[in-house]
Amino acid sequence: MVEGKKAKKKRKRERKERRFGGESGQASNLMVGAGVIGGLALGAGVYAQWIRAVPLEHAPFILAGGAFTLGAALLFGDQKPSTVRIGDAGIALEKGNELVRVPWCDIDRVYVEAGKLHIKSKGAPIVLPLASQKTAVAWILAEGTRRVPDVMDVRREALSDLPEPKDSDGELVLVEDLQVAGRVCAKTGKAIAFERDARLCPRCAQVYHHTGVPKKCVTCQADLGERAVEV
């Protein structure tokens, strides 16, 4: 039986990303330790200043130091690392109900400084502490090296404490509500008025108008044409 002629509808490629929460590590252990020390010092200061028959000369300093240390531990220890998403659409931070997303094509430089991974881009910078985001950082470096190697500026010694990325890492989720309206085609400069007019590079998420998709991505040189992804 011969099938009737049909317009073959191009299926949208599912874009996926991995979702990583913060990890407990050396930084959180230090905060716990600081809290314990601060609490002990605060208690000793209270005793030395008001309970002891003859107050110690240095009691006010012990009291102030304990209160400061305990307060700092409570303040900074309560700050949970941001949840990070890494995948086809780039790198995103969850901030409440919103996602702050940086596509791979918008990243200018990735480097490590002062124990943190810095991601400079055309938008807001992203900074992740290595101690509490080791797995997420390992995935950013692995994906970034594959997708946009020219912007990776990370020395090998900075990778020594990072785990090897595994397929079981994080939570695999679909990329949803990707906003590209308002951007311009990287090839023609034509504005993207509606999401349906956009096509994305599957490697670096560069944006093109559907009427001006080049054979190769202008950012990462990946083959495009029919491989460009609908939003």
Secondary structure as the mmCIF struct_conf table of DSSP 4:
data_model
#
loop_
_struct_conf.conf_type_id
_struct_conf.id
_struct_conf.beg_label_comp_id
_struct_conf.beg_label_asym_id
_struct_conf.beg_label_seq_id
_struct_conf.end_label_comp_id
_struct_conf.end_label_asym_id
_struct_conf.end_label_seq_id
HELX_LH_PP_P HELX_LH_PP_P1 VAL A 2 LYS A 5
HELX_LH_PP_P HELX_LH_PP_P2 ALA A 7 ARG A 15
STRN STRN1 LYS A 16 PHE A 20
HELX_RH_AL_P HELX_RH_AL_P1 GLN A 26 VAL A 46
HELX_RH_PI_P HELX_RH_PI_P1 TYR A 47 ILE A 51
BEND BEND1 ARG A 52 VAL A 54
TURN_TY1_P TURN_TY1_P1 GLU A 57 HIS A 58
HELX_RH_AL_P HELX_RH_AL_P2 ALA A 59 GLY A 77
TURN_TY1_P TURN_TY1_P2 ASP A 78 ASP A 78
HELX_LH_PP_P HELX_LH_PP_P3 LYS A 80 THR A 83
STRN STRN2 VAL A 84 GLY A 87
TURN_TY1_P TURN_TY1_P3 ASP A 88 ALA A 89
STRN STRN3 GLY A 90 LYS A 95
TURN_TY1_P TURN_TY1_P4 GLY A 96 ASN A 97
STRN STRN4 GLU A 98 VAL A 102
HELX_RH_3T_P HELX_RH_3T_P1 TRP A 104 ASP A 106
STRN STRN5 ILE A 107 GLU A 113
TURN_TY1_P TURN_TY1_P5 ALA A 114 GLY A 115
STRN STRN6 LYS A 116 SER A 121
BEND BEND2 LYS A 122 ALA A 124
STRN STRN7 ILE A 126 PRO A 129
TURN_TY1_P TURN_TY1_P6 LEU A 130 SER A 132
HELX_RH_AL_P HELX_RH_AL_P3 LYS A 134 ARG A 147
HELX_RH_3T_P HELX_RH_3T_P2 PRO A 149 VAL A 151
STRN STRN8 MET A 152 MET A 152
HELX_RH_3T_P HELX_RH_3T_P3 ARG A 156 LEU A 159
TURN_TY1_P TURN_TY1_P7 SER A 160 ASP A 161
HELX_LH_PP_P HELX_LH_PP_P4 LEU A 162 PRO A 165
TURN_TY1_P TURN_TY1_P8 ASP A 167 SER A 168
BEND BEND3 ASP A 169 GLY A 170
STRN STRN9 GLU A 171 LEU A 174
TURN_TY1_P TURN_TY1_P9 ALA A 181 GLY A 182
STRN STRN10 VAL A 184 VAL A 184
TURN_TY1_P TURN_TY1_P10 ALA A 186 THR A 188
STRN STRN11 ALA A 191 ALA A 191
BEND BEND4 PHE A 194 PHE A 194
HELX_RH_3T_P HELX_RH_3T_P4 GLU A 195 ASP A 197
STRN STRN12 ALA A 198 LEU A 200
TURN_TY1_P TURN_TY1_P11 PRO A 202 CYS A 204
STRN STRN13 VAL A 207 HIS A 209
TURN_TY1_P TURN_TY1_P12 HIS A 210 THR A 211
BEND BEND5 LYS A 215 LYS A 215
STRN STRN14 LYS A 216 LYS A 216
TURN_TY1_P TURN_TY1_P13 VAL A 218 CYS A 220
STRN STRN15 ASP A 223 ASP A 223
HELX_RH_3T_P HELX_RH_3T_P5 GLY A 225 ARG A 227
HELX_LH_PP_P HELX_LH_PP_P5 ALA A 228 ALA A 228
STRN STRN16 VAL A 229 GLU A 230
#
